[in-house]
Amino acid sequence: MNRFDGADAPYWTALAEGRLVLPRCEGCDRWMWPAGHRCGHCGSTAVRWLEREARATVFSWTRTWHRFVLTEALDLPFTTVLAEIHDCGVRLLGRLDDPDRINPVIGEALSGRFATTVVGDDSIPTIIWSRP
């Protein structure tokens, strides 16, 4: 049984399988993120999920130095990036694998690997971004 539900279930299911899929409207051909049951641009309910490479660029980032709820499993400090996926413009949040704590540069290339992270008592699929 699939433990993911909602409009973004295919995204989470694919991440758990080690793949990145993103929704694209069949009516107007626009990428849809966050995922929805209907395109926010043209209103079409025809959505196809397309596999993408886990390649991106840094759109924005922040480094977290203090513990907050549900981050107990992460070593401090950790860097979170808003990564813009290559060739579709969708932006996804993820943790940067940054052992040297070097500040990311906006526009810098990233590649992703698929992993799981612990959030509270749950293990969830995620993309860990790194510099290629």
C-alpha positions as CSV (number, residue, x, y, z in Angstrom):
1,M,0.0,0.0,0.0
2,N,1.3,3.5,-0.9
3,R,1.7,5.6,2.2
4,F,1.6,8.9,0.2
5,D,-1.6,10.6,-0.7
6,G,-2.8,13.9,-2.1
7,A,-1.9,15.7,-5.3
8,D,1.8,15.3,-4.7
9,A,1.8,11.5,-4.0
10,P,3.6,10.6,-7.3
11,Y,6.4,13.0,-6.2
12,W,6.9,11.3,-2.8
13,T,6.5,7.8,-4.3
14,A,9.1,8.4,-6.9
15,L,11.6,9.9,-4.4
16,A,11.2,6.8,-2.3
17,E,12.1,4.8,-5.4
18,G,15.2,7.0,-6.1
19,R,13.6,9.1,-8.9
20,L,12.5,12.7,-9.4
21,V,9.2,13.2,-11.1
22,L,7.4,16.5,-11.5
23,P,3.9,17.4,-12.8
24,R,3.2,19.1,-16.1
25,C,-0.2,20.3,-17.3
26,E,-1.3,18.6,-20.5
27,G,-3.6,21.6,-21.3
28,C,-1.0,24.4,-21.4
29,D,2.3,22.5,-21.0
30,R,3.3,24.4,-17.9
31,W,5.2,22.8,-15.0
32,M,2.9,22.7,-11.9
33,W,4.6,23.1,-8.5
34,P,3.4,22.8,-5.9
35,A,1.4,19.9,-7.4
36,G,-2.3,20.2,-7.7
37,H,-5.3,18.4,-9.1
38,R,-5.9,21.3,-11.5
39,C,-3.6,23.6,-13.4
40,G,-3.5,27.0,-11.8
41,H,-3.0,28.7,-15.2
42,C,-5.5,27.1,-17.5
43,G,-7.7,25.0,-15.2
44,S,-7.0,21.7,-16.9
45,T,-7.2,18.5,-14.8
46,A,-5.0,16.6,-17.2
47,V,-1.6,16.2,-15.5
48,R,1.3,14.1,-16.5
49,W,4.2,13.2,-14.3
50,L,7.6,13.4,-16.0
51,E,10.9,12.1,-14.8
52,R,13.6,14.8,-14.4
53,E,17.3,14.6,-13.6
54,A,18.3,15.7,-10.1
55,R,20.3,18.6,-11.5
56,A,19.6,22.2,-10.3
57,T,21.1,25.5,-9.4
58,V,21.0,27.4,-6.1
59,F,18.2,29.9,-6.1
60,S,18.4,30.7,-2.4
61,W,19.8,29.2,0.8
62,T,20.0,29.5,4.6
63,R,22.1,27.9,7.3
64,T,20.5,26.8,10.5
65,W,22.6,27.0,13.7
66,H,19.9,26.3,16.4
67,R,17.7,23.3,17.0
68,F,14.0,23.6,16.3
69,V,11.2,21.0,16.4
70,L,11.5,18.0,14.1
71,T,15.2,18.7,13.2
72,E,16.6,16.6,16.1
73,A,18.1,14.0,13.6
74,L,20.1,16.7,11.7
75,D,23.7,17.7,12.7
76,L,24.1,21.4,13.4
77,P,24.7,23.6,11.6
78,F,22.9,22.5,8.4
79,T,22.3,24.3,5.1
80,T,19.0,24.3,3.3
81,V,18.8,25.3,-0.3
82,L,16.0,26.3,-2.6
83,A,17.2,24.5,-5.7
84,E,15.8,25.4,-9.2
85,I,15.5,22.2,-11.2
86,H,17.4,22.3,-14.5
87,D,15.3,22.8,-17.6
88,C,11.9,23.2,-15.9
89,G,12.2,26.0,-13.4
90,V,10.5,24.1,-10.5
91,R,12.1,25.0,-7.2
92,L,12.5,22.4,-4.4
93,L,13.8,22.7,-0.9
94,G,16.5,20.3,0.2
95,R,19.5,20.0,2.5
96,L,22.9,20.7,1.1
97,D,25.6,18.1,1.8
98,D,28.1,20.7,2.9
99,P,30.7,19.2,5.3
100,D,33.1,22.2,4.9
101,R,30.3,24.8,5.6
102,I,31.2,26.8,2.5
103,N,28.6,29.3,1.6
104,P,26.6,28.4,-1.5
105,V,26.6,30.8,-4.4
106,I,23.3,31.8,-6.1
107,G,23.3,30.2,-9.5
108,E,25.8,27.5,-8.5
109,A,25.3,24.0,-10.0
110,L,24.0,21.2,-7.8
111,S,23.4,17.6,-8.2
112,G,21.1,15.5,-6.1
113,R,21.1,12.1,-4.6
114,F,18.1,10.3,-3.1
115,A,18.0,9.5,0.6
116,T,15.8,9.5,3.6
117,T,15.7,11.9,6.4
118,V,14.1,11.6,9.9
119,V,11.4,14.1,10.7
120,G,10.1,13.5,14.2
121,D,9.3,9.8,14.2
122,D,9.0,9.5,10.5
123,S,11.6,8.7,7.8
124,I,10.7,10.5,4.6
125,P,12.3,10.4,1.2
126,T,14.4,13.5,0.3
127,I,17.0,14.9,-2.1
128,I,20.4,15.8,-0.7
129,W,22.0,18.4,-2.8
130,S,25.8,18.7,-3.4
131,R,28.2,20.5,-5.6
132,P,29.1,18.4,-8.6
